[in-house]
Amino acid sequence: MVDYAAFPPQRQCKIKQLLSEQGRVVCAELSRALNVSEHTIRRDLKELARAGACKRVYGGAVNMLAPAGNFNERLTEDDSVKADIARAAVGVLKPDTCVFIDAGTTNLAVARLIPDTMKLTVVCNSPLIAAELLRHPELEVILIGGKINRETGGAVSIDTLRQLETMYFDQCLLGGCAFDVHHGLTVFGYEEAEFKKTLLRRSNEIFVALTANKLSALARYRVCDSDDITTLFTDKGLSDASLNLLQQHKLNVIVAR
């Protein structure tokens, strides 16, 4: 058994492992588990935060995700998981409404699974999602444009915002990089965050579809609180502890099976 009190590098490695597995850690619990003082744990978390491995929060820390690469690199990642989430998310779409589908690989999976018989007006900022939507004969498709962000595969420039400000939506499938019940939905780009905030203000219902590895984690820029989200869709990789935490905060969560 490792003596974590005597070997700080091994202790911090263990903390990083727990952050990766659980998304968040609590100082008091780490103190007991690793047999060191809470002061020592806080010092470890401070060093890990300085290295970019986590963000310190009251009583502990939250996993800080690294950017996941550009849109094309993510297209083939977790295909089956994203398809499962998409099947669940498609079920909330209401016929004869106006829906915004935000850029993102999971939202692209949603676009693929919209039933051919469903009549919708769908607005999007991603050329790939627009092309997928055009395969559905009953959809009216509106693509808003501007400079395409290579990381997200969607337009989020000032020109895109100007177009967005003339529209209102019944439902919005909002993309995101990370979600934590205490800190809400976050992304890595400042312009992307501002674009999504505008979507929030112009939509009646907000749906977020994220793979479980993006939950209990933070990116750099905050988009919204958990209270702003109508329903969160994720996959069966979500731990029971994380699901209980989400439900304790009254967040409507649908886990795709």
GIFEN-V905451 format. One record per pair of residues at least 12 apart in sequence whose C-alpha atoms are under 10 Angstrom apart, sorted by the first residue. I is the first residue (numbers start at 1). J is the second residue. D is the distance in whole Angstrom. If there is no record, write none. Layout:
# GIFEN-V905451
i=I j=J d=D
i=I j=J d=D
This chain:
# GIFEN-V905451
i=2 j=34 d=9
i=3 j=34 d=8
i=3 j=35 d=8
i=3 j=36 d=10
i=4 j=33 d=10
i=4 j=34 d=6
i=4 j=35 d=7
i=4 j=36 d=8
i=5 j=31 d=10
i=5 j=34 d=7
i=5 j=35 d=7
i=5 j=36 d=6
i=5 j=37 d=9
i=5 j=40 d=9
i=6 j=36 d=9
i=8 j=40 d=9
i=8 j=41 d=10
i=8 j=44 d=8
i=9 j=44 d=9
i=11 j=30 d=10
i=11 j=34 d=7
i=11 j=36 d=10
i=11 j=41 d=9
i=11 j=44 d=8
i=12 j=41 d=9
i=12 j=44 d=6
i=12 j=45 d=8
i=12 j=47 d=9
i=12 j=48 d=8
i=13 j=48 d=10
i=14 j=30 d=10
i=14 j=34 d=9
i=15 j=30 d=8
i=15 j=34 d=9
i=15 j=41 d=9
i=15 j=44 d=9
i=15 j=45 d=8
i=15 j=48 d=9
i=15 j=53 d=10
i=15 j=61 d=10
i=16 j=45 d=9
i=16 j=48 d=8
i=16 j=53 d=7
i=16 j=54 d=8
i=16 j=63 d=8
i=18 j=30 d=10
i=18 j=63 d=9
i=19 j=53 d=9
i=19 j=54 d=8
i=19 j=61 d=8
i=19 j=62 d=7
i=19 j=63 d=5
i=19 j=64 d=9
i=19 j=216 d=9
i=19 j=217 d=9
i=20 j=53 d=9
i=20 j=54 d=10
i=20 j=62 d=9
i=20 j=63 d=7
i=20 j=64 d=9
i=20 j=65 d=9
i=20 j=213 d=9
i=20 j=216 d=9
i=20 j=217 d=9
i=21 j=63 d=9
i=21 j=213 d=9
i=21 j=216 d=10
i=21 j=239 d=9
i=22 j=62 d=9
i=22 j=63 d=8
i=22 j=213 d=9
i=22 j=215 d=9
i=22 j=216 d=7
i=22 j=217 d=9
i=22 j=238 d=10
i=22 j=239 d=8
i=22 j=241 d=8
i=22 j=242 d=8
i=23 j=54 d=9
i=23 j=61 d=9
i=23 j=62 d=6
i=23 j=63 d=5
i=23 j=64 d=9
i=23 j=65 d=10
i=23 j=179 d=10
i=23 j=180 d=9
i=23 j=213 d=8
i=23 j=214 d=9
i=23 j=215 d=7
i=23 j=216 d=4
i=23 j=217 d=6
i=23 j=218 d=9
i=23 j=242 d=9
i=24 j=54 d=9
i=24 j=55 d=9
i=24 j=56 d=10
i=24 j=57 d=9
i=24 j=60 d=7
i=24 j=61 d=6
i=24 j=62 d=4
i=24 j=63 d=6
i=24 j=64 d=9
i=24 j=180 d=9
i=24 j=215 d=10
i=24 j=216 d=6
i=24 j=217 d=7
i=24 j=242 d=10
i=25 j=45 d=10
i=25 j=54 d=10
i=25 j=56 d=10
i=25 j=57 d=10
i=25 j=59 d=8
i=25 j=60 d=5
i=25 j=61 d=5
i=25 j=62 d=7
i=25 j=63 d=8
i=26 j=38 d=10
i=26 j=41 d=9
i=26 j=42 d=10
i=26 j=57 d=9
i=26 j=58 d=9
i=26 j=59 d=6
i=26 j=60 d=4
i=26 j=61 d=7
i=26 j=62 d=9
i=27 j=39 d=9
i=27 j=40 d=9
i=27 j=41 d=6
i=27 j=42 d=7
i=27 j=45 d=9
i=27 j=58 d=9
i=27 j=59 d=6
i=27 j=60 d=5
i=27 j=61 d=8
i=28 j=41 d=9
i=28 j=42 d=10
i=28 j=59 d=8
i=28 j=60 d=8
i=29 j=41 d=10
i=29 j=59 d=10
i=29 j=60 d=9
i=30 j=42 d=10
i=30 j=60 d=9
i=38 j=59 d=10
i=38 j=60 d=10
i=41 j=60 d=9
i=42 j=56 d=9
i=42 j=59 d=9
i=42 j=60 d=8
i=42 j=61 d=9
i=45 j=57 d=10
i=45 j=60 d=8
i=45 j=61 d=7
i=45 j=62 d=10
i=46 j=61 d=9
i=48 j=61 d=10
i=49 j=61 d=8
i=49 j=62 d=9
i=49 j=63 d=9
i=49 j=64 d=8
i=52 j=64 d=7
i=52 j=65 d=9
i=52 j=66 d=9
i=53 j=65 d=8
i=53 j=66 d=8
i=54 j=66 d=10
i=54 j=217 d=9
i=54 j=218 d=8
i=54 j=219 d=10
i=55 j=217 d=9
i=55 j=218 d=8
i=55 j=219 d=10
i=55 j=220 d=10
i=57 j=182 d=10
i=57 j=183 d=10
i=61 j=217 d=10
i=62 j=180 d=8
i=62 j=182 d=10
i=62 j=183 d=10
i=62 j=216 d=7
i=62 j=217 d=6
i=62 j=218 d=7
i=63 j=178 d=10
i=63 j=180 d=9
i=63 j=214 d=10
i=63 j=215 d=9
i=63 j=216 d=7
i=63 j=217 d=5
i=63 j=218 d=6
i=63 j=219 d=9
i=64 j=178 d=9
i=64 j=214 d=10
i=64 j=216 d=9
i=64 j=217 d=6
i=64 j=218 d=5
i=64 j=219 d=6
i=64 j=220 d=8
i=65 j=177 d=8
i=65 j=178 d=7
i=65 j=187 d=10
i=65 j=188 d=9
i=65 j=213 d=9
i=65 j=214 d=8
i=65 j=215 d=10
i=65 j=216 d=10
i=65 j=217 d=6
i=65 j=218 d=6
i=65 j=219 d=6
i=65 j=220 d=9
i=66 j=177 d=10
i=66 j=188 d=9
i=66 j=218 d=9
i=66 j=219 d=8
i=66 j=220 d=10
i=67 j=151 d=9
i=67 j=177 d=8
i=67 j=187 d=9
i=67 j=188 d=7
i=67 j=189 d=10
i=67 j=219 d=8
i=67 j=220 d=10
i=68 j=151 d=9
i=68 j=177 d=8
i=68 j=188 d=10
i=69 j=150 d=9
i=69 j=151 d=7
i=69 j=152 d=9
i=70 j=149 d=9
i=70 j=150 d=6
i=70 j=151 d=4
i=70 j=152 d=7
i=70 j=153 d=8
i=71 j=103 d=9
i=71 j=104 d=7
i=71 j=105 d=7
i=71 j=149 d=9
i=71 j=150 d=6
i=71 j=151 d=5
i=71 j=152 d=5
i=71 j=153 d=5
i=71 j=154 d=9
i=72 j=105 d=9
i=72 j=150 d=8
i=72 j=151 d=8
i=72 j=152 d=9
i=72 j=153 d=8
i=73 j=151 d=9
i=74 j=104 d=9
i=74 j=105 d=7
i=74 j=106 d=10
i=74 j=151 d=9
i=74 j=152 d=10
i=75 j=104 d=9
i=75 j=105 d=6
i=75 j=106 d=9
i=75 j=108 d=9
i=75 j=109 d=10
i=76 j=105 d=9
i=77 j=105 d=9
i=77 j=106 d=10
i=78 j=105 d=10
i=78 j=106 d=9
i=78 j=211 d=9
i=79 j=105 d=9
i=79 j=106 d=9
i=79 j=109 d=8
i=80 j=109 d=10
i=81 j=106 d=9
i=81 j=109 d=10
i=81 j=210 d=10
i=81 j=211 d=7
i=81 j=212 d=9
i=81 j=234 d=9
i=81 j=235 d=7
i=81 j=236 d=9
i=81 j=237 d=9
i=81 j=256 d=9
i=81 j=257 d=9
i=82 j=105 d=8
i=82 j=106 d=5
i=82 j=107 d=9
i=82 j=108 d=9
i=82 j=109 d=7
i=82 j=110 d=8
i=82 j=209 d=9
i=82 j=210 d=8
i=82 j=211 d=7
i=82 j=234 d=9
i=82 j=235 d=8
i=82 j=256 d=9
i=83 j=106 d=8
i=83 j=107 d=10
i=83 j=108 d=9
i=83 j=109 d=6
i=83 j=110 d=7
i=83 j=112 d=9
i=83 j=113 d=8
i=83 j=235 d=10
i=83 j=256 d=9
i=84 j=106 d=10
i=84 j=109 d=9
i=84 j=110 d=10
i=84 j=211 d=10
i=84 j=233 d=10
i=84 j=234 d=9
i=84 j=235 d=7
i=84 j=236 d=9
i=84 j=255 d=9
i=84 j=256 d=6
i=84 j=257 d=7
i=85 j=106 d=8
i=85 j=107 d=9
i=85 j=109 d=8
i=85 j=110 d=8
i=85 j=209 d=7
i=85 j=210 d=8
i=85 j=211 d=8
i=85 j=233 d=6
i=85 j=234 d=6
i=85 j=235 d=6
i=85 j=236 d=9
i=85 j=254 d=9
i=85 j=255 d=8
i=85 j=256 d=5
i=85 j=257 d=8
i=86 j=106 d=7
i=86 j=107 d=7
i=86 j=108 d=9
i=86 j=109 d=6
i=86 j=110 d=4
i=86 j=111 d=8
i=86 j=112 d=9
i=86 j=113 d=7
i=86 j=114 d=9
i=86 j=209 d=8
i=86 j=210 d=10
i=86 j=233 d=8
i=86 j=234 d=9
i=86 j=235 d=10
i=86 j=256 d=8
i=87 j=109 d=8
i=87 j=110 d=7
i=87 j=112 d=10
i=87 j=113 d=7
i=87 j=114 d=9
i=87 j=256 d=8
i=87 j=257 d=10
i=88 j=110 d=9
i=88 j=113 d=10
i=88 j=209 d=9
i=88 j=233 d=7
i=88 j=234 d=9
i=88 j=235 d=10
i=88 j=254 d=8
i=88 j=255 d=8
i=88 j=256 d=6
i=88 j=257 d=9
i=89 j=106 d=10
i=89 j=107 d=9
i=89 j=109 d=10
i=89 j=110 d=7
i=89 j=113 d=9
i=89 j=114 d=10
i=89 j=173 d=9
i=89 j=207 d=8
i=89 j=208 d=9
i=89 j=209 d=7
i=89 j=231 d=9
i=89 j=232 d=9
i=89 j=233 d=7
i=89 j=234 d=9
i=89 j=254 d=9
i=89 j=256 d=9
i=90 j=107 d=10
i=90 j=109 d=10
i=90 j=110 d=6
i=90 j=111 d=8
i=90 j=112 d=10
i=90 j=113 d=7
i=90 j=114 d=6
i=90 j=115 d=8
i=90 j=173 d=10
i=91 j=110 d=10
i=91 j=113 d=10
i=91 j=114 d=9
i=91 j=115 d=10
i=92 j=171 d=9
i=92 j=207 d=9
i=92 j=231 d=9
i=93 j=114 d=9
i=93 j=118 d=9
i=93 j=120 d=9
i=93 j=170 d=10
i=93 j=171 d=8
i=93 j=172 d=9
i=93 j=173 d=10
i=93 j=207 d=10
i=94 j=118 d=9
i=94 j=119 d=9
i=94 j=120 d=8
i=94 j=170 d=9
i=94 j=171 d=8
i=95 j=117 d=9
i=95 j=118 d=6
i=95 j=119 d=5
i=95 j=120 d=6
i=95 j=121 d=9
i=96 j=118 d=8
i=96 j=119 d=5
i=96 j=120 d=5
i=96 j=121 d=7
i=96 j=139 d=10
i=96 j=170 d=10
i=97 j=119 d=8
i=97 j=120 d=6
i=97 j=121 d=6
i=97 j=122 d=8
i=97 j=169 d=8
i=97 j=170 d=6
i=97 j=171 d=8
i=98 j=119 d=10
i=98 j=120 d=6
i=98 j=121 d=5
i=98 j=122 d=6
i=98 j=123 d=7
i=98 j=140 d=9
i=98 j=141 d=10
i=98 j=167 d=10
i=98 j=168 d=8
i=98 j=169 d=5
i=98 j=170 d=5
i=98 j=171 d=7
i=98 j=172 d=9
i=98 j=203 d=10
i=99 j=120 d=7
i=99 j=121 d=6
i=99 j=122 d=5
i=99 j=123 d=6
i=99 j=124 d=9
i=99 j=141 d=10
i=99 j=168 d=9
i=99 j=169 d=6
i=99 j=170 d=6
i=99 j=171 d=5
i=99 j=172 d=6
i=99 j=173 d=8
i=99 j=203 d=9
i=99 j=204 d=10
i=99 j=205 d=10
i=100 j=121 d=9
i=100 j=122 d=6
i=100 j=123 d=5
i=100 j=124 d=6
i=100 j=125 d=9
i=100 j=142 d=9
i=100 j=143 d=10
i=100 j=167 d=10
i=100 j=168 d=9
i=100 j=169 d=6
i=100 j=170 d=8
i=100 j=171 d=6
i=100 j=172 d=5
i=100 j=173 d=6
i=100 j=174 d=8
i=100 j=199 d=8
i=100 j=202 d=10
i=100 j=203 d=8
i=100 j=206 d=10
i=101 j=122 d=7
i=101 j=123 d=6
i=101 j=124 d=5
i=101 j=125 d=8
i=101 j=126 d=9
i=101 j=129 d=8
i=101 j=130 d=9
i=101 j=171 d=9
i=101 j=172 d=6
i=101 j=173 d=5
i=101 j=174 d=7
i=101 j=175 d=8
i=101 j=207 d=10
i=102 j=123 d=8
i=102 j=124 d=6
i=102 j=125 d=6
i=102 j=126 d=7
i=102 j=129 d=9
i=102 j=152 d=10
i=102 j=153 d=10
i=102 j=154 d=8
i=102 j=155 d=10
i=102 j=172 d=7
i=102 j=173 d=6
i=102 j=174 d=5
i=102 j=175 d=6
i=102 j=176 d=9
i=102 j=195 d=10
i=102 j=196 d=8
i=102 j=199 d=9
i=102 j=208 d=10
i=103 j=124 d=7
i=103 j=125 d=6
i=103 j=126 d=5
i=103 j=127 d=9
i=103 j=128 d=9
i=103 j=129 d=7
i=103 j=130 d=10
i=103 j=149 d=10
i=103 j=151 d=10
i=103 j=152 d=6
i=103 j=153 d=6
i=103 j=154 d=5
i=103 j=155 d=8
i=103 j=156 d=10
i=103 j=173 d=9
i=103 j=174 d=8
i=103 j=175 d=6
i=103 j=176 d=9
i=104 j=125 d=10
i=104 j=126 d=8
i=104 j=128 d=10
i=104 j=129 d=9
i=104 j=151 d=9
i=104 j=152 d=6
i=104 j=153 d=7
i=104 j=154 d=8
i=104 j=173 d=10
i=104 j=174 d=9
i=104 j=175 d=6
i=104 j=176 d=8
i=104 j=177 d=9
i=104 j=209 d=10
i=104 j=210 d=10
i=105 j=128 d=10
i=105 j=129 d=9
i=105 j=152 d=8
i=105 j=153 d=9
i=105 j=175 d=9
i=105 j=210 d=10
i=106 j=173 d=10
i=106 j=175 d=8
i=106 j=176 d=10
i=106 j=208 d=10
i=106 j=209 d=7
i=106 j=210 d=7
i=106 j=211 d=8
i=107 j=129 d=8
i=107 j=173 d=7
i=107 j=174 d=8
i=107 j=175 d=7
i=107 j=208 d=9
i=107 j=209 d=7
i=107 j=210 d=9
i=108 j=126 d=9
i=108 j=128 d=8
i=108 j=129 d=5
i=108 j=130 d=9
i=108 j=132 d=8
i=108 j=133 d=9
i=109 j=129 d=9
i=109 j=132 d=9
i=110 j=129 d=9
i=110 j=132 d=10
i=110 j=133 d=10
i=110 j=173 d=9
i=110 j=209 d=9
i=111 j=128 d=10
i=111 j=129 d=6
i=111 j=130 d=8
i=111 j=131 d=10
i=111 j=132 d=6
i=111 j=133 d=6
i=111 j=134 d=10
i=111 j=135 d=10
i=111 j=136 d=9
i=112 j=129 d=8
i=112 j=131 d=10
i=112 j=132 d=6
i=112 j=133 d=7
i=112 j=134 d=10
i=112 j=135 d=8
i=112 j=136 d=9
i=113 j=132 d=10
i=113 j=133 d=9
i=113 j=136 d=10
i=114 j=132 d=10
i=114 j=133 d=8
i=114 j=135 d=10
i=114 j=136 d=8
i=114 j=139 d=9
i=115 j=136 d=8
i=115 j=137 d=10
i=115 j=138 d=9
i=115 j=139 d=10
i=116 j=133 d=10
i=116 j=135 d=8
i=116 j=136 d=5
i=116 j=137 d=6
i=116 j=138 d=7
i=116 j=139 d=8
i=117 j=136 d=8
i=117 j=137 d=8
i=117 j=138 d=6
i=117 j=139 d=9
i=118 j=136 d=9
i=118 j=137 d=9
i=118 j=138 d=6
i=118 j=139 d=7
i=119 j=136 d=9
i=119 j=137 d=9
i=119 j=138 d=5
i=119 j=139 d=5
i=119 j=140 d=8
i=120 j=138 d=7
i=120 j=139 d=5
i=120 j=140 d=6
i=120 j=141 d=8
i=121 j=138 d=9
i=121 j=139 d=6
i=121 j=140 d=5
i=121 j=141 d=6
i=121 j=142 d=8
i=121 j=169 d=10
i=122 j=139 d=7
i=122 j=140 d=6
i=122 j=141 d=5
i=122 j=142 d=6
i=122 j=143 d=9
i=122 j=169 d=9
i=122 j=171 d=10
i=122 j=172 d=10
i=123 j=140 d=8
i=123 j=141 d=6
i=123 j=142 d=5
i=123 j=143 d=6
i=123 j=144 d=7
i=123 j=164 d=9
i=123 j=167 d=9
i=123 j=169 d=9
i=123 j=172 d=9
i=124 j=141 d=8
i=124 j=142 d=6
i=124 j=143 d=5
i=124 j=144 d=6
i=124 j=145 d=9
i=124 j=154 d=8
i=124 j=155 d=9
i=124 j=164 d=10
i=124 j=172 d=10
i=124 j=173 d=10
i=125 j=142 d=9
i=125 j=143 d=6
i=125 j=144 d=5
i=125 j=145 d=6
i=125 j=146 d=9
i=125 j=148 d=9
i=125 j=153 d=8
i=125 j=154 d=5
i=125 j=155 d=5
i=125 j=156 d=8
i=125 j=160 d=8
i=125 j=164 d=10
i=126 j=143 d=7
i=126 j=144 d=8
i=126 j=145 d=8
i=126 j=148 d=8
i=126 j=149 d=9
i=126 j=152 d=9
i=126 j=153 d=6
i=126 j=154 d=4
i=126 j=155 d=7
i=126 j=156 d=10
i=127 j=143 d=7
i=127 j=144 d=9
i=127 j=145 d=9
i=127 j=148 d=9
i=127 j=153 d=8
i=127 j=154 d=7
i=127 j=155 d=9
i=128 j=153 d=8
i=128 j=154 d=9
i=129 j=141 d=10
i=129 j=143 d=9
i=129 j=153 d=9
i=129 j=154 d=9
i=130 j=142 d=8
i=130 j=143 d=6
i=130 j=144 d=10
i=131 j=143 d=10
i=143 j=155 d=10
i=143 j=160 d=10
i=143 j=163 d=10
i=144 j=156 d=9
i=144 j=159 d=9
i=144 j=160 d=6
i=144 j=161 d=9
i=144 j=162 d=10
i=144 j=163 d=7
i=144 j=164 d=8
i=145 j=157 d=8
i=145 j=158 d=10
i=145 j=159 d=7
i=145 j=160 d=6
i=145 j=161 d=9
i=145 j=162 d=10
i=145 j=163 d=8
i=145 j=164 d=10
i=146 j=158 d=8
i=146 j=159 d=6
i=146 j=160 d=5
i=146 j=161 d=9
i=146 j=162 d=10
i=146 j=163 d=9
i=147 j=159 d=8
i=147 j=160 d=8
i=148 j=160 d=10
i=149 j=189 d=10
i=149 j=191 d=10
i=149 j=192 d=9
i=151 j=188 d=9
i=151 j=189 d=9
i=152 j=175 d=9
i=152 j=176 d=10
i=152 j=177 d=10
i=152 j=188 d=10
i=152 j=189 d=9
i=152 j=192 d=9
i=154 j=192 d=9
i=155 j=191 d=10
i=155 j=192 d=9
i=155 j=195 d=9
i=156 j=189 d=10
i=156 j=190 d=10
i=156 j=191 d=6
i=156 j=192 d=6
i=156 j=193 d=9
i=156 j=194 d=9
i=156 j=195 d=6
i=156 j=196 d=9
i=157 j=191 d=7
i=157 j=192 d=8
i=157 j=194 d=10
i=157 j=195 d=8
i=158 j=191 d=9
i=158 j=194 d=10
i=158 j=195 d=9
i=160 j=195 d=8
i=161 j=191 d=10
i=161 j=194 d=9
i=161 j=195 d=6
i=161 j=196 d=10
i=161 j=198 d=8
i=161 j=199 d=9
i=164 j=195 d=9
i=164 j=198 d=8
i=164 j=199 d=8
i=164 j=202 d=9
i=165 j=198 d=8
i=165 j=199 d=9
i=165 j=201 d=10
i=165 j=202 d=8
i=166 j=202 d=9
i=167 j=199 d=9
i=167 j=202 d=7
i=167 j=203 d=9
i=168 j=199 d=9
i=168 j=201 d=9
i=168 j=202 d=5
i=168 j=203 d=6
i=168 j=204 d=8
i=169 j=199 d=8
i=169 j=200 d=9
i=169 j=201 d=10
i=169 j=202 d=6
i=169 j=203 d=5
i=169 j=204 d=6
i=169 j=205 d=8
i=169 j=206 d=10
i=170 j=202 d=9
i=170 j=203 d=6
i=170 j=204 d=5
i=170 j=205 d=6
i=170 j=206 d=9
i=171 j=199 d=10
i=171 j=200 d=10
i=171 j=202 d=9
i=171 j=203 d=6
i=171 j=204 d=6
i=171 j=205 d=5
i=171 j=206 d=6
i=171 j=207 d=8
i=171 j=230 d=10
i=172 j=199 d=8
i=172 j=200 d=8
i=172 j=202 d=9
i=172 j=203 d=6
i=172 j=204 d=8
i=172 j=205 d=6
i=172 j=206 d=5
i=172 j=207 d=6
i=172 j=208 d=8
i=172 j=230 d=10
i=173 j=199 d=10
i=173 j=203 d=10
i=173 j=205 d=9
i=173 j=206 d=6
i=173 j=207 d=5
i=173 j=208 d=6
i=173 j=209 d=7
i=173 j=231 d=10
i=174 j=196 d=7
i=174 j=197 d=10
i=174 j=199 d=8
i=174 j=200 d=8
i=174 j=205 d=10
i=174 j=206 d=7
i=174 j=207 d=6
i=174 j=208 d=5
i=174 j=209 d=8
i=174 j=210 d=10
i=174 j=229 d=9
i=175 j=187 d=9
i=175 j=192 d=10
i=175 j=196 d=8
i=175 j=207 d=9
i=175 j=208 d=6
i=175 j=209 d=7
i=175 j=210 d=8
i=176 j=188 d=9
i=176 j=192 d=9
i=176 j=193 d=9
i=176 j=196 d=9
i=176 j=208 d=8
i=176 j=209 d=8
i=176 j=210 d=7
i=176 j=214 d=9
i=176 j=219 d=9
i=176 j=222 d=10
i=176 j=223 d=8
i=177 j=189 d=10
i=177 j=210 d=8
i=177 j=211 d=10
i=177 j=214 d=7
i=177 j=215 d=9
i=177 j=217 d=9
i=177 j=218 d=8
i=177 j=219 d=6
i=177 j=220 d=9
i=177 j=221 d=10
i=178 j=210 d=8
i=178 j=211 d=9
i=178 j=212 d=10
i=178 j=213 d=9
i=178 j=214 d=5
i=178 j=215 d=6
i=178 j=216 d=8
i=178 j=217 d=5
i=178 j=218 d=5
i=178 j=219 d=6
i=178 j=220 d=9
i=178 j=221 d=10
i=178 j=222 d=10
i=179 j=208 d=10
i=179 j=210 d=8
i=179 j=212 d=10
i=179 j=213 d=10
i=179 j=214 d=6
i=179 j=215 d=5
i=179 j=216 d=6
i=179 j=217 d=6
i=179 j=218 d=6
i=179 j=219 d=8
i=179 j=222 d=9
i=179 j=223 d=10
i=179 j=224 d=10
i=179 j=225 d=9
i=179 j=226 d=8
i=179 j=232 d=10
i=180 j=214 d=9
i=180 j=215 d=6
i=180 j=216 d=4
i=180 j=217 d=5
i=180 j=218 d=7
i=180 j=219 d=10
i=180 j=225 d=9
i=180 j=226 d=8
i=180 j=242 d=10
i=180 j=246 d=9
i=181 j=215 d=8
i=181 j=216 d=7
i=181 j=217 d=9
i=181 j=225 d=8
i=181 j=226 d=6
i=181 j=227 d=9
i=181 j=242 d=9
i=181 j=245 d=8
i=181 j=246 d=6
i=181 j=247 d=10
i=181 j=248 d=10
i=181 j=249 d=7
i=181 j=250 d=10
i=181 j=251 d=8
i=182 j=216 d=9
i=182 j=225 d=8
i=182 j=226 d=7
i=182 j=227 d=10
i=182 j=245 d=10
i=182 j=246 d=9
i=182 j=249 d=9
i=183 j=216 d=9
i=183 j=217 d=9
i=183 j=218 d=8
i=183 j=222 d=8
i=183 j=223 d=9
i=183 j=224 d=8
i=183 j=225 d=6
i=183 j=226 d=7
i=184 j=215 d=10
i=184 j=216 d=9
i=184 j=217 d=9
i=184 j=218 d=8
i=184 j=222 d=7
i=184 j=223 d=7
i=184 j=224 d=6
i=184 j=225 d=4
i=184 j=226 d=5
i=184 j=227 d=8
i=184 j=228 d=9
i=184 j=229 d=9
i=185 j=208 d=9
i=185 j=214 d=10
i=185 j=215 d=9
i=185 j=217 d=9
i=185 j=218 d=8
i=185 j=219 d=8
i=185 j=221 d=9
i=185 j=222 d=6
i=185 j=223 d=5
i=185 j=224 d=5
i=185 j=225 d=6
i=185 j=226 d=7
i=185 j=228 d=9
i=185 j=229 d=9
i=186 j=217 d=9
i=186 j=218 d=6
i=186 j=219 d=5
i=186 j=220 d=6
i=186 j=221 d=5
i=186 j=222 d=4
i=186 j=223 d=5
i=186 j=224 d=7
i=186 j=225 d=9
i=187 j=218 d=8
i=187 j=219 d=5
i=187 j=220 d=6
i=187 j=221 d=5
i=187 j=222 d=7
i=187 j=223 d=7
i=188 j=218 d=9
i=188 j=219 d=5
i=188 j=220 d=5
i=188 j=221 d=6
i=188 j=222 d=9
i=189 j=219 d=9
i=189 j=220 d=7
i=189 j=221 d=7
i=189 j=222 d=10
i=190 j=220 d=8
i=190 j=221 d=6
i=190 j=222 d=9
i=190 j=223 d=10
i=191 j=221 d=9
i=192 j=221 d=9
i=192 j=223 d=9
i=193 j=220 d=9
i=193 j=221 d=6
i=193 j=222 d=7
i=193 j=223 d=5
i=193 j=224 d=9
i=194 j=221 d=9
i=194 j=222 d=9
i=194 j=223 d=7
i=195 j=223 d=9
i=196 j=222 d=10
i=196 j=223 d=7
i=196 j=224 d=9
i=197 j=222 d=9
i=197 j=223 d=6
i=197 j=224 d=7
i=198 j=223 d=10
i=200 j=223 d=9
i=200 j=224 d=8
i=200 j=228 d=8
i=200 j=229 d=9
i=204 j=230 d=9
i=205 j=228 d=9
i=205 j=229 d=8
i=205 j=230 d=6
i=205 j=231 d=9
i=206 j=228 d=7
i=206 j=229 d=5
i=206 j=230 d=5
i=206 j=231 d=7
i=206 j=232 d=9
i=207 j=228 d=9
i=207 j=229 d=6
i=207 j=230 d=6
i=207 j=231 d=5
i=207 j=232 d=6
i=207 j=233 d=8
i=208 j=229 d=7
i=208 j=230 d=8
i=208 j=231 d=7
i=208 j=232 d=5
i=208 j=233 d=6
i=208 j=234 d=9
i=208 j=253 d=10
i=209 j=231 d=9
i=209 j=232 d=6
i=209 j=233 d=5
i=209 j=234 d=6
i=209 j=235 d=9
i=209 j=253 d=10
i=209 j=254 d=9
i=209 j=255 d=10
i=210 j=232 d=8
i=210 j=233 d=6
i=210 j=234 d=5
i=210 j=235 d=8
i=211 j=233 d=8
i=211 j=234 d=5
i=211 j=235 d=6
i=211 j=236 d=9
i=211 j=237 d=8
i=211 j=238 d=8
i=211 j=255 d=10
i=211 j=256 d=10
i=212 j=233 d=9
i=212 j=234 d=6
i=212 j=235 d=6
i=212 j=236 d=7
i=212 j=237 d=6
i=212 j=238 d=5
i=212 j=239 d=8
i=212 j=242 d=10
i=212 j=255 d=9
i=213 j=234 d=9
i=213 j=235 d=9
i=213 j=237 d=8
i=213 j=238 d=8
i=214 j=234 d=9
i=214 j=238 d=10
i=215 j=234 d=9
i=215 j=238 d=8
i=215 j=242 d=8
i=215 j=243 d=10
i=215 j=246 d=10
i=216 j=238 d=10
i=216 j=242 d=8
i=216 j=245 d=10
i=216 j=246 d=10
i=226 j=246 d=9
i=226 j=249 d=9
i=226 j=250 d=9
i=226 j=251 d=7
i=226 j=252 d=10
i=227 j=249 d=9
i=227 j=250 d=8
i=227 j=251 d=7
i=227 j=252 d=10
i=228 j=251 d=10
i=229 j=251 d=8
i=229 j=252 d=8
i=229 j=253 d=10
i=230 j=251 d=8
i=230 j=252 d=7
i=230 j=253 d=9
i=231 j=251 d=7
i=231 j=252 d=5
i=231 j=253 d=6
i=231 j=254 d=7
i=232 j=246 d=10
i=232 j=251 d=8
i=232 j=252 d=6
i=232 j=253 d=5
i=232 j=254 d=6
i=232 j=255 d=8
i=233 j=252 d=9
i=233 j=253 d=6
i=233 j=254 d=5
i=233 j=255 d=6
i=233 j=256 d=7
i=234 j=253 d=8
i=234 j=254 d=6
i=234 j=255 d=5
i=234 j=256 d=6
i=234 j=257 d=9
i=235 j=254 d=8
i=235 j=255 d=5
i=235 j=256 d=5
i=235 j=257 d=7
i=236 j=254 d=10
i=236 j=255 d=6
i=236 j=256 d=6
i=236 j=257 d=6
i=237 j=255 d=9
i=237 j=256 d=9
i=237 j=257 d=10
i=238 j=255 d=8
i=238 j=256 d=10
i=243 j=255 d=9
